[in-house]
C-alpha cells in the first residue's frame, strides 16, 4: 500500500468517524484495514465474518460515500475477512467490549462447529439473547380453549417471511404464572431461527435492561441501539419487570422504530398493558394498539392434555415409565394452579418410580403431590369489570363513572366502584385514580373511606356492595 493510499484511508476514516459518530465507529470500524485500491474498487478487510456481514448489511453505502468524497472514481467496496495469519500480525490496539469479542469469536468458528450448537442467529448472539429451552417449541405446546387464540397468533408471526405485511404489531400476550407465555414466545423464536431469512431475538426484560446498561458503561450504546433496530422479530418476555426511566425510554424508542419500520414485535407480561403502572403512558398506548391476547387459566381437559404430553416426553428417555389413566385424571382434577405444577408432578412420579423401582399408583401419587394440591385461586378481578358491573347495577354508563360529573346519581356509584377497586384488586390508589378519569389518589382515598363508613351503618348499601362482590367473583 502506497503512502498516498494510506493518507487517503486516514482521511476516509476521519469522514466515517464524523458520519457515524465515535461510538459506532469504535464498535464496527476500528479494526477495518485497507488492503489496496484497484481500478474502481477499494479492497478493505475486517477480522471476523460477523463484522463483515454487519457492515455490508448496514453501512456499505456510508463507507462508499466516504471513499467517493476522496476518490470520485471509486464505485465498489470489496470487503473481505482477513486470514488467520493476517489477523495474527500486530495491529493497532483498540478498545473492544469483551462481549463483542466473544460474539465475534463465536461467529468465526468453523461451520461444522456452529451447526452443532443451537440454531440461533448472529443477531441473537450479538445482542446477548436470553437462553432458549429446546423443549419449548410449537410441537410440544398443548392447545386448549384458553390458549387457542394466543397460539394461532404466535404461529402466524412465526410463519411470516421477510417483507410480508405485519398483521399484529405488537402481539401482546398476557397471563398468570405458568400458563404458557414463555413457551409460546420461545416457540416463535425457535421457529424463526430455524431458517436464515429473518433475524429473531428473544430477550427477557431483565436481559434488555442489562444489555442497555452494559452498553452505556462501555460507551457502545449507539451500536447497541442500531443493532437492536436491525432485528426482524423482537421478542420480549416478562415486560412487567422493565424498570428505570432511561431503559423504559430506550424500549419505547426501539418499539416505535421497529413498528414504524414494519418489523414484528412480540411481548409477554403477567398483566394487560393498561395495568403496567410503571410504564410510561405512551408505551402502554402503543402496546394496547396491537393485538392484546389473554391466556386464561387451564381447564381440566387442557391440564389432562399437558400431563399426557409430559408423560410421553418422559417415556422417550425412560421407556418403562407408565402413569395409569386414573392417576392422570386425579392430577388433572386436583392440580389446578398452573402448568409448571403439572410438570413438577410428573417429575416427582418419575423420580419416585425410578429410584424406588415401584410402579406409579393412585395412592403413591396422592402422597407425592399433596403439597401441589392448592385451594382454587380466587378469580382475578379487573378494574374494567368493576366499572362495568357497577354501571349496570346503578343504571349509569361507564363513561359517566370516568367523567367529571358530580350529580348524586353518578357520585355514589363512582365511589362504590373505587372502593371495590381498592378492596378487590392489588392496584394502588394512584393507579385506581388514573383509571377513573385521571383523578388524584386523595380522591380515591376519600371515596374508599366514605363507602367504608356508610357500609358500617347502612344495611341496604352493605347488601348492595356484597351483591356486587359476588357478581364479580363468580
C-alpha positions, 0 to 999 in steps of 0.5 A: 500500500502506497503512502498516498493510499494510506493518507487517503484511508486516514482521511476516509476514516476521519469522514466515517468517524464524523458520519457515524459518530465515535461510538459506532465507529469504535464498535464496527470500524476500528479494526477495518484495514485497507488492503489496496485500491484497484481500478474502481474498487477499494479492497478493505478487510475486517477480522471476523465474518460477523463484522463483515456481514454487519457492515455490508448489511448496514453501512456499505453505502456510508463507507462508499460515500466516504471513499467517493468524497476522496476518490470520485472514481471509486464505485465498489467496496470489496470487503473481505475477512482477513486470514488467520495469519493476517489477523495474527500480525500486530495491529493497532490496539483498540478498545473492544467490549469483551462481549463483542469479542466473544460474539465475534469469536463465536461467529468465526468458528468453523461451520461444522462447529456452529451447526452443532450448537443451537440454531440461533442467529448472529443477531441473537448472539450479538445482542446477548439473547436470553437462553432458549429451552429446546423443549419449548417449541410449537410441537410440544405446546398443548392447545386448549380453549384458553390458549387457542387464540394466543397460539394461532397468533404466535404461529402466524408471526412465526410463519411470516417471511421477510417483507410480508405485511405485519398483521399484529404489531405488537402481539401482546400476550398476557397471563398468570404464572405458568400458563404458557407465555414463555413457551409460546414466545420461545416457540416463535423464536425457535421457529424463526431461527430455524431458517436464515431469512429473518433475524429473531431475538428473544430477550427477557426484560431483565436481559434488555435492561442489562444489555442497555446498561452494559452498553452505556458503561462501555460507551457502545450504546449507539451500536447497541441501539442500531443493532437492536433496530436491525432485528426482524422479530423482537421478542420480549418476555416478562415486560412487567419487570422493565424498570428505570426511566432511561431503559423504559425510554430506550424500549419505547424508542426501539418499539416505535422504530421497529413498528414504524419500520414494519418489523414484528414485535412480540411481548409477554407480561403477567398483566394487560398493558393498561395495568403496567403502572410503571410504564410510561403512558405512551408505551402502554398506548402503543402496546394496547394498539396491537393485538392484546391476547389473554391466556386464561387459566387451564381447564381440566381437559387442557391440564389432562392434555399437558400431563399426557404430553409430559408423560410421553416426553418422559417415556422417550428417555425412560421407556418403562415409565407408565402413569395409569389413566386414573392417576392422570385424571386425579392430577388433572382434577386436583392440580389446578394452579398452573402448568409448571405444577403439572410438570413438577408432578410428573417429575416427582412420579418419575423420580419416585418410580425410578429410584424406588423401582415401584410402579406409579399408583393412585395412592403413591401419587396422592402422597407425592403431590399433596403439597401441589394440591392448592385451594382454587385461586380466587378469580382475578378481578379487573378494574374494567369489570368493576366499572362495568358491573357497577354501571349496570347495577346503578343504571349509569354508563361507564363513561359517566363513572370516568367523567367529571360529573358530580350529580348524586346519581353518578357520585355514589356509584363512582365511589362504590366502584373505587372502593371495590377497586381498592378492596378487590384488586392489588392496584394502588390508589394512584393507579385506581385514580388514573383509571377513573378519569385521571383523578388524584389518589386523595380522591380515591382515598376519600371515596374508599373511606366514605363507602367504608363508613356508610357500609358500617351503618347502612344495611341496604348499601352493605347488601348492595356492595356484597351483591356486587362482590359476588357478581364479580367473583363468580 
